[in-house]
Amino acid sequence: MSELKERLRNDLTAAIKQRETTRTGVLRMALSAIGAEEVSGKQARQLSDEEVRSVLAKEVKKRDESAAAFDSAGRTEQAASERAEGEILREYLPAQLDDAELAELARQAVSEVAAELGETPGPKQMGRVMKLANAKVDGRAEGGRVAAAVKAELGI
C-alpha cells in the first residue's frame, strides 16, 4: 500500500475518534475515489503515491468547480463547504509552485529542447517542451498553468 494512502487511512481513524465530521467525510470520499481507481480497468492494482496524488488533485479540482458553481448560483454556504473540503484534500498534495518558479521551470524546459535541436524551439516543438516541463513540475502546478508558462516562453 502506498504511504499516502496509509496516511489517509490513519488520518481517517484519527478524525473518527475526534468526531471531526467534515474531515471524516472528506477522507472517506478520498479513499473511496482511490479504491474506485484501483479497481477500474481490466485488472485491480495498487496505486503508487503519484497516482494517489493524481486522484486527490482531481477531487480538489471538482471541489473548486463546485464552489464556483455554488457561488454563481448565490449559494454561499454550500460554496464555503466545498472550499473547506478542498482545503482538507490540499493538505495531502505537494505545495503549488508560484508563477515565478513555474516560469523558471518552463524556461529550463525550453532551453533543454533548444540544446537537443540546436535551434530555438517553436510551436511545433510545444509537445516536447510540455513533456519536459510537466516532468519538472511533478504535479505541483495545474496543466493549464504549465501550458501557459510554456507558451509564454515559446512566444506563442
C-alpha positions as CSV (number, residue, x, y, z in Angstrom):
1,M,0.0,0.0,0.0
2,S,1.3,3.5,-0.8
3,E,2.5,5.7,2.0
4,L,0.0,8.4,1.1
5,K,-2.9,6.0,1.2
6,E,-1.8,4.7,4.5
7,R,-1.6,8.2,5.8
8,L,-5.1,8.9,4.6
9,R,-6.4,5.8,6.4
10,N,-4.6,6.8,9.7
11,D,-5.9,10.3,9.5
12,L,-9.4,9.0,8.9
13,T,-9.2,6.9,12.0
14,A,-8.0,9.9,14.0
15,A,-10.8,12.1,12.6
16,I,-13.4,9.5,13.5
17,K,-12.0,9.2,17.0
18,Q,-12.0,13.0,17.4
19,R,-15.6,13.3,15.9
20,E,-14.5,15.6,13.1
21,T,-17.4,15.1,10.8
22,T,-16.3,17.2,7.8
23,R,-12.8,15.7,7.8
24,T,-14.2,12.2,8.2
25,G,-16.5,12.6,5.3
26,V,-13.8,14.1,3.0
27,L,-11.2,11.4,3.9
28,R,-13.8,8.6,3.3
29,M,-14.7,10.2,-0.1
30,A,-11.0,10.4,-1.0
31,L,-10.3,6.8,0.0
32,S,-13.4,5.7,-1.9
33,A,-12.2,7.6,-5.1
34,I,-8.8,5.9,-4.7
35,G,-10.4,2.5,-4.3
36,A,-12.5,3.1,-7.4
37,E,-9.4,4.0,-9.4
38,E,-7.7,0.9,-8.1
39,V,-10.4,-1.4,-9.4
40,S,-11.0,0.4,-12.7
41,G,-9.7,-1.1,-15.8
42,K,-9.2,-4.8,-16.6
43,Q,-7.3,-5.7,-13.5
44,A,-7.3,-4.5,-9.9
45,R,-4.0,-2.9,-8.8
46,Q,-2.4,-0.9,-6.0
47,L,-1.9,2.8,-6.8
48,S,1.5,4.4,-6.3
49,D,1.8,7.6,-4.3
50,E,1.9,9.6,-7.5
51,E,-1.3,8.0,-8.8
52,V,-3.0,8.7,-5.4
53,R,-1.9,12.3,-5.6
54,S,-3.4,12.5,-9.1
55,V,-6.7,11.2,-7.8
56,L,-6.7,13.7,-4.9
57,A,-5.9,16.5,-7.4
58,K,-8.9,15.6,-9.4
59,E,-11.1,15.6,-6.3
60,V,-9.7,19.1,-5.4
61,K,-10.5,20.3,-8.8
62,K,-14.0,19.0,-8.5
63,R,-14.4,20.9,-5.2
64,D,-13.1,24.1,-6.8
65,E,-15.5,23.8,-9.7
66,S,-18.4,23.1,-7.4
67,A,-17.6,26.0,-5.2
68,A,-17.6,28.3,-8.2
69,A,-20.9,27.0,-9.4
70,F,-22.5,27.4,-6.0
71,D,-21.1,31.0,-5.8
72,S,-22.6,31.9,-9.2
73,A,-25.9,30.5,-8.0
74,G,-25.8,32.6,-4.8
75,R,-25.4,29.6,-2.6
76,T,-22.5,30.8,-0.4
77,E,-23.0,28.3,2.4
78,Q,-22.5,25.3,0.0
79,A,-19.6,27.1,-1.7
80,A,-17.9,27.5,1.6
81,S,-18.4,23.8,2.4
82,E,-16.9,22.8,-0.9
83,R,-13.9,25.1,-0.3
84,A,-13.4,23.6,3.1
85,E,-13.3,20.1,1.7
86,G,-10.8,21.2,-1.0
87,E,-8.5,22.6,1.7
88,I,-8.6,19.3,3.6
89,L,-7.6,17.5,0.5
90,R,-4.9,20.0,-0.4
91,E,-3.0,19.0,2.8
92,Y,-2.1,15.8,1.1
93,L,-0.8,17.4,-2.1
94,P,2.6,19.0,-2.7
95,A,2.8,22.7,-2.3
96,Q,1.9,24.5,-5.6
97,L,4.5,26.5,-7.5
98,D,4.2,30.2,-7.7
99,D,4.3,31.9,-11.1
100,A,8.0,32.8,-10.9
101,E,9.0,29.2,-10.1
102,L,6.8,27.9,-12.9
103,A,8.2,30.3,-15.4
104,E,11.7,29.3,-14.5
105,L,10.9,25.6,-14.9
106,A,9.3,26.4,-18.3
107,R,12.4,28.4,-19.3
108,Q,14.6,25.4,-18.3
109,A,12.5,23.0,-20.4
110,V,12.7,25.3,-23.4
111,S,16.5,25.6,-23.1
112,E,16.9,21.8,-22.9
113,V,14.8,21.3,-26.0
114,A,16.8,24.1,-27.7
115,A,20.0,22.3,-26.8
116,E,18.7,19.0,-28.3
117,L,17.5,20.6,-31.5
118,G,20.4,23.1,-31.9
119,E,17.9,25.9,-32.5
120,T,15.2,27.8,-30.6
121,P,12.0,25.6,-30.4
122,G,8.8,26.9,-31.9
123,P,5.1,26.0,-31.8
124,K,5.8,22.6,-33.5
125,Q,8.0,21.6,-30.5
126,M,5.4,22.5,-27.9
127,G,4.7,18.9,-27.1
128,R,8.4,18.1,-26.4
129,V,8.7,21.1,-24.2
130,M,5.5,20.3,-22.4
131,K,6.7,16.8,-21.7
132,L,9.9,18.1,-20.1
133,A,8.1,20.9,-18.2
134,N,5.5,18.5,-16.8
135,A,8.2,16.2,-15.6
136,K,9.9,19.1,-13.9
137,V,6.7,20.4,-12.4
138,D,5.9,17.0,-10.9
139,G,2.3,17.7,-10.1
140,R,3.0,21.0,-8.3
141,A,1.0,23.1,-10.8
142,E,-2.1,22.6,-12.9
143,G,-1.7,21.6,-16.5
144,G,-3.2,24.8,-17.8
145,R,-0.8,26.9,-15.9
146,V,2.1,24.9,-17.2
147,A,0.9,25.2,-20.8
148,A,0.5,29.0,-20.3
149,A,4.1,29.3,-19.0
150,V,5.5,27.2,-21.8
151,K,3.5,29.2,-24.4
152,A,4.9,32.5,-22.9
153,E,8.5,31.1,-23.1
154,L,7.9,30.0,-26.7
155,G,6.3,33.3,-27.6
156,I,3.1,31.7,-28.8
